[in-house]
Structure formats: structure tokens, C-alpha cells
Amino acid sequence: MMFARMRAIPVVTVCPRNSNYRRDLVPDVFGEDLENWIHPFVFGLSDAIVDDVPSAVELINKLGRDGLSALGTPPVDDSIEYYNRVRETFERADV
């Protein structure tokens, strides 16, 4: 997934509801219930997340017909840069 994102190759992820990487409800995460949770790596590295293979095939065919590339999630480099800015802020604050 990371290789594809770094090269602007569309990533269509098949991730059914209530699978290991996608949950309708994750109870009591630091005292808070999370609804519609998707694993951060799946969420951050996917251009599209679908429930099943037929939906993925339909979307991939559409990408092929329309000549589209990546669907528009932020590039990985932007995310890394943001992380580094936040990390530096916390380091300066001695948090």
C-alpha cells in the first residue's frame, strides 16, 4: 500500500465491515466508544475503501475507463511532513 501511494498508484482496499481492520463500534478506547472505525493505516493509505470484491472491481473498471489516477487522498509525503511538525511542537513543549 505504501509503495503504491508513494508512486500515485490508486489503492482500492477491500475491507468488509466488522473485520479486523474496520469496525462499526470499538468500545471504550480511553473511555470513548469509537463508531465507524477503520485502522489508521488502511484509512490513510487507501484512495477508496469498499465492502466487497464486486465493488472494488466496479471502481477499478471506472478508474480504467475514466483514465483517472489516484483518487485524491493526501500524498504520503504531506502526512510525514505534518507528523514531523507536530512532533517538533511537542518536543519543544517537553510534553
Buried (B, 14 or more C-beta within 10 A) or exposed (E): BEEBBEEEEBBBBBBEEEEEBBBEEEEEEEEEEBEEBBBEEBBBBBBBBBEEEEBBEEBBEEBEEEEEEBEEBEEBEEBEEEEEEEEEEEEEEEE
